[in-house]
Amino acid sequence: MNTKILYILVAVIAVVMSGCGDKSKSIVGKPTITVSLEPQKYFLDKIVGDKIQVECLLKNGANPENYEPAMSDLMTLQRSVAYLKMGNVGFEQVLVDKLAQNNESLLVYDSSHGIDFIIGTHDCCEHQHHNHEHGDECVEDHHHALSADPHTWTSVINAKIIARNMLDVVLDVDSANTDYYNANYNSLIASLDSLDNYASAKLAPHKGEAFLVWHPSLSYFARDYGLEQISVGQIGKELSAQQLQTQIDNARNHNAHVFFFQKEFDSQQASVLNKQIGAKMITINPLSYEWETEIRRIVDAIASK
């Protein structure tokens, strides 16, 4: 028996054994709920406090574009009472299909249920987006495939919807602590309202203004506060000299003064492009657990330009 086959057998046995006991309990004796992204974990931690163990598949610094679940992730899902997917993140559908085959008893919920999705093209150099209520399916529009923008969590308004969805799941999982979860949820909503008021006040003088991003992760944030997001990059490939010049001209035409950059994922071409634009480059991490800190950083950058 070769090493690869042995490893697979050991891994399968480990997964099977992990499901032999009470799968609603984690190793620390609490129900476990698994989420896809760190911002989800931030919201859910605020609601469940110390009553439920929250696990996250995509660890901080990982790239959702090329994420594949490790065996440890599958084992975490095996002992979870529920999986809260973000909604339209690429790896989730593949994962849910696998779960349906291997763990039919796992309850799967959609954190983004009820959100008014933004529909945009797959072409990341396109800066125009169209607002519709829509599911996670794609539709064809001439030469571009249209789909729901997955970055729903970058909106404070959406965060309230996500939190409500999470509360409903938590009350299903552990109704014995309803009062505790409701109190925590109300505290979270009060905090989100405060953040929304802060952002609205600071960004009101800048309504209609544009900001730059490489990867279009702030569409919902822009919609909340009447801003225009201009995405100047492409996922997975470099821009040609002609494309760079087109994006430089586009940014100048929109008088954009702030350029948000994700250093873990965005191309180094962003710095080259920005030398010609002269915008203020701000490093952000929309996938960070420190969700409120990131939102405030974005607000303050736009408001202080």
C-alpha positions as CSV (number, residue, x, y, z in Angstrom):
1,M,0.0,0.0,0.0
2,N,1.5,3.3,-1.0
3,T,1.8,6.3,1.3
4,K,-0.9,8.3,-0.6
5,I,-3.5,5.5,-0.2
6,L,-2.6,5.0,3.4
7,Y,-3.1,8.7,4.1
8,I,-6.5,8.7,2.5
9,L,-7.6,5.7,4.5
10,V,-6.4,7.2,7.7
11,A,-8.2,10.5,6.9
12,V,-11.5,8.7,6.0
13,I,-11.3,6.7,9.3
14,A,-10.8,9.9,11.2
15,V,-13.8,11.5,9.7
16,V,-16.0,8.5,10.3
17,M,-14.9,8.2,13.9
18,S,-15.5,11.9,14.5
19,G,-19.1,11.3,13.6
20,C,-19.6,8.3,15.8
21,G,-20.4,10.3,18.9
22,D,-22.8,13.2,19.5
23,K,-22.0,15.3,16.4
24,S,-23.7,18.4,18.0
25,K,-20.8,18.7,20.4
26,S,-17.3,19.9,19.7
27,I,-14.2,18.9,21.6
28,V,-14.9,21.6,24.2
29,G,-18.4,20.4,24.8
30,K,-20.3,23.1,23.0
31,P,-22.4,23.0,19.8
32,T,-20.3,24.0,16.8
33,I,-21.4,26.2,13.9
34,T,-19.0,26.6,11.0
35,V,-18.9,29.7,8.7
36,S,-17.1,30.5,5.5
37,L,-15.4,33.8,6.2
38,E,-13.8,35.7,9.2
39,P,-16.3,38.6,9.0
40,Q,-19.1,36.0,9.5
41,K,-17.3,34.7,12.5
42,Y,-17.1,38.2,13.9
43,F,-20.9,38.7,13.6
44,L,-21.7,35.2,14.9
45,D,-19.3,35.5,17.9
46,K,-21.0,38.7,18.9
47,I,-24.4,36.8,19.0
48,V,-23.4,33.5,20.6
49,G,-20.8,34.7,23.1
50,D,-19.5,31.7,25.0
51,K,-22.4,29.4,24.3
52,I,-21.5,28.1,20.9
53,Q,-18.1,27.3,19.3
54,V,-17.7,29.2,16.0
55,E,-15.3,27.8,13.4
56,C,-14.2,29.5,10.2
57,L,-13.1,27.7,7.0
58,L,-11.2,30.5,5.2
59,K,-8.5,31.6,7.7
60,N,-7.2,35.2,7.7
61,G,-4.8,35.7,4.8
62,A,-6.2,32.9,2.7
63,N,-7.6,33.6,-0.8
64,P,-11.2,32.5,-1.5
65,E,-10.3,32.3,-5.3
66,N,-8.2,29.2,-4.8
67,Y,-9.4,27.8,-1.5
68,E,-9.9,24.1,-1.2
69,P,-11.0,22.6,2.1
70,A,-8.4,20.7,4.1
71,M,-9.2,17.4,5.8
72,S,-9.3,19.4,9.1
73,D,-12.0,21.6,7.6
74,L,-14.1,18.6,6.6
75,M,-13.7,17.2,10.1
76,T,-14.9,20.5,11.6
77,L,-17.9,20.4,9.4
78,Q,-18.5,16.8,10.4
79,R,-18.9,17.8,14.1
80,S,-20.9,20.9,13.3
81,V,-24.6,21.3,13.9
82,A,-24.9,23.9,11.1
83,Y,-22.9,25.5,8.3
84,L,-23.5,29.1,7.5
85,K,-22.4,29.9,4.0
86,M,-21.8,33.5,3.0
87,G,-24.1,33.1,0.0
88,N,-22.3,33.6,-3.3
89,V,-18.6,32.9,-2.6
90,G,-17.2,30.7,-5.3
91,F,-15.9,27.8,-3.2
92,E,-19.1,27.4,-1.3
93,Q,-21.3,25.7,-3.9
94,V,-18.6,23.0,-4.6
95,L,-18.3,22.5,-0.8
96,V,-22.1,22.3,-0.3
97,D,-22.3,19.7,-3.1
98,K,-19.7,17.6,-1.3
99,L,-21.5,18.0,2.0
100,A,-24.7,16.8,0.4
101,Q,-23.0,13.6,-0.6
102,N,-21.0,13.0,2.6
103,N,-22.9,14.6,5.5
104,E,-26.6,14.8,4.6
105,S,-27.5,15.6,8.2
106,L,-25.6,18.9,8.3
107,L,-27.9,21.9,8.2
108,V,-26.8,24.5,5.6
109,Y,-28.0,28.1,5.8
110,D,-27.4,31.2,3.7
111,S,-26.1,34.3,5.6
112,S,-27.1,36.6,2.7
113,H,-30.7,35.5,2.4
114,G,-32.9,38.6,1.9
115,I,-30.1,40.9,0.7
116,D,-30.7,43.0,-2.4
117,F,-27.9,41.7,-4.5
118,I,-25.8,43.8,-6.9
119,I,-25.5,42.2,-10.3
120,G,-22.3,42.9,-12.2
121,T,-20.2,41.5,-15.0
122,H,-17.4,39.0,-14.4
123,D,-15.1,41.5,-16.2
124,C,-13.3,43.1,-13.2
125,C,-12.2,46.1,-15.3
126,E,-15.9,47.0,-15.6
127,H,-16.8,49.6,-13.0
128,Q,-20.6,49.8,-13.6
129,H,-22.9,47.6,-11.5
130,H,-26.6,47.2,-11.6
131,N,-28.9,46.7,-8.6
132,H,-31.4,43.9,-8.6
133,E,-32.9,41.4,-6.3
134,H,-31.5,38.2,-7.6
135,G,-30.3,34.8,-6.6
136,D,-26.8,33.3,-7.0
137,E,-27.4,32.2,-10.6
138,C,-25.8,33.8,-13.6
139,V,-27.5,35.3,-16.5
140,E,-26.1,36.1,-19.9
141,D,-26.0,39.7,-21.2
142,H,-24.5,40.0,-24.6
143,H,-20.9,39.1,-24.2
144,H,-20.7,39.1,-20.4
145,A,-21.9,36.7,-17.8
146,L,-23.7,38.5,-15.0
147,S,-23.8,37.2,-11.4
148,A,-24.5,38.4,-7.9
149,D,-21.6,40.3,-6.3
150,P,-20.6,38.1,-3.4
151,H,-19.1,40.8,-1.1
152,T,-22.3,41.4,0.8
153,W,-20.6,41.6,4.2
154,T,-18.8,44.9,3.3
155,S,-22.1,46.8,3.9
156,V,-23.2,47.9,7.3
157,I,-26.8,47.7,6.1
158,N,-26.3,44.1,4.8
159,A,-24.6,43.2,8.1
160,K,-27.9,43.8,9.9
161,I,-29.6,41.3,7.6
162,I,-26.7,38.8,8.0
163,A,-27.0,39.1,11.8
164,R,-30.7,38.5,11.7
165,N,-30.2,35.4,9.6
166,M,-27.6,34.2,12.1
167,L,-29.8,34.8,15.1
168,D,-32.6,32.6,13.5
169,V,-30.1,29.8,13.0
170,V,-28.7,30.1,16.5
171,L,-32.2,30.0,18.0
172,D,-32.9,26.8,16.0
173,V,-29.7,25.2,17.3
174,D,-30.0,26.2,20.9
175,S,-33.4,27.5,21.9
176,A,-32.6,27.0,25.6
177,N,-30.5,30.2,25.6
178,T,-33.0,32.4,23.6
179,D,-32.9,35.4,26.0
180,Y,-29.1,35.4,26.0
181,Y,-28.8,35.3,22.2
182,N,-31.5,38.0,21.7
183,A,-29.7,40.3,24.2
184,N,-26.4,39.8,22.3
185,Y,-28.1,40.3,19.0
186,N,-29.7,43.6,20.1
187,S,-26.3,44.8,21.3
188,L,-24.8,44.0,17.9
189,I,-27.6,45.8,16.0
190,A,-27.1,48.8,18.3
191,S,-23.4,48.8,17.4
192,L,-24.1,48.4,13.7
193,D,-26.6,51.3,13.9
194,S,-23.9,53.5,15.6
195,L,-21.4,52.6,12.9
196,D,-23.9,53.3,10.1
197,N,-24.6,56.7,11.7
198,Y,-20.9,57.4,11.9
199,A,-20.3,56.5,8.3
200,S,-23.4,58.4,7.0
201,A,-22.3,61.6,8.8
202,K,-18.7,61.4,7.6
203,L,-19.5,60.5,4.0
204,A,-22.5,62.7,3.4
205,P,-20.3,65.6,2.0
206,H,-18.7,63.1,-0.4
207,K,-21.9,61.6,-1.9
208,G,-21.4,61.0,-5.6
209,E,-17.6,60.8,-5.4
210,A,-15.6,57.9,-6.8
211,F,-12.9,55.8,-5.2
212,L,-10.6,53.2,-6.8
213,V,-10.1,49.5,-6.0
214,W,-8.2,46.8,-7.7
215,H,-10.6,44.0,-6.9
216,P,-14.3,45.2,-6.7
217,S,-15.0,44.2,-3.1
218,L,-16.8,47.4,-1.9
219,S,-19.8,47.6,-4.2
220,Y,-22.3,47.3,-1.4
221,F,-20.4,49.8,0.8
222,A,-20.5,52.3,-2.1
223,R,-24.2,51.7,-2.6
224,D,-24.9,52.4,1.1
225,Y,-23.4,55.8,1.0
226,G,-24.0,57.0,-2.6
227,L,-20.4,56.5,-3.7
228,E,-19.0,55.1,-6.9
229,Q,-16.6,52.2,-6.9
230,I,-14.2,52.0,-9.9
231,S,-12.5,48.7,-10.2
232,V,-9.2,48.9,-12.2
233,G,-7.8,45.4,-12.0
234,Q,-8.4,42.0,-13.4
235,I,-8.4,38.8,-11.3
236,G,-5.7,36.3,-12.2
237,K,-3.9,38.2,-15.0
238,E,-1.9,41.3,-15.6
239,L,-3.2,44.3,-17.5
240,S,-1.7,45.2,-20.9
241,A,-0.1,48.6,-21.4
242,Q,-3.2,49.7,-23.3
243,Q,-5.5,48.5,-20.5
244,L,-3.3,50.3,-17.9
245,Q,-3.6,53.5,-19.8
246,T,-7.4,53.1,-20.2
247,Q,-7.8,52.6,-16.4
248,I,-5.5,55.6,-15.7
249,D,-7.6,57.8,-17.9
250,N,-10.8,56.4,-16.4
251,A,-9.6,57.2,-12.8
252,R,-8.6,60.7,-13.8
253,N,-11.9,61.3,-15.5
254,H,-13.7,60.4,-12.3
255,N,-11.4,62.5,-10.1
256,A,-10.8,59.6,-7.8
257,H,-8.4,60.4,-4.9
258,V,-8.4,57.2,-2.8
259,F,-7.2,53.8,-4.0
260,F,-8.0,50.8,-1.8
261,F,-5.6,47.9,-2.1
262,Q,-5.5,44.3,-0.8
263,K,-1.9,43.6,-0.5
264,E,-2.4,39.8,-0.1
265,F,-4.2,39.4,-3.4
266,D,-4.0,42.5,-5.6
267,S,-1.4,42.8,-8.4
268,Q,1.7,44.9,-8.0
269,Q,0.5,46.6,-11.1
270,A,-1.7,48.6,-8.8
271,S,1.3,50.6,-7.6
272,V,2.5,51.1,-11.1
273,L,-0.9,52.4,-12.2
274,N,-1.2,54.6,-9.1
275,K,2.0,56.4,-9.9
276,Q,0.2,57.9,-12.9
277,I,-3.0,58.6,-11.0
278,G,-1.5,60.0,-7.8
279,A,-4.3,58.7,-5.5
280,K,-3.8,58.0,-1.8
281,M,-3.3,54.2,-1.5
282,I,-4.9,52.6,1.5
283,T,-4.3,49.0,2.4
284,I,-7.5,47.2,3.5
285,N,-8.5,43.6,4.3
286,P,-12.2,43.0,3.7
287,L,-11.8,39.4,4.8
288,S,-10.4,40.3,8.2
289,Y,-12.1,39.3,11.5
290,E,-11.7,42.9,12.6
291,W,-14.7,43.8,10.5
292,E,-15.7,47.1,12.2
293,T,-12.1,48.3,12.2
294,E,-11.9,47.7,8.4
295,I,-15.1,49.6,7.7
296,R,-14.0,52.5,9.8
297,R,-10.7,52.6,8.0
298,I,-12.5,52.8,4.7
299,V,-14.9,55.5,5.9
300,D,-12.1,57.6,7.3
301,A,-9.9,57.3,4.2
302,I,-12.7,58.6,2.0
303,A,-13.8,61.3,4.4
304,S,-10.3,62.7,5.0
305,K,-9.2,63.0,1.4
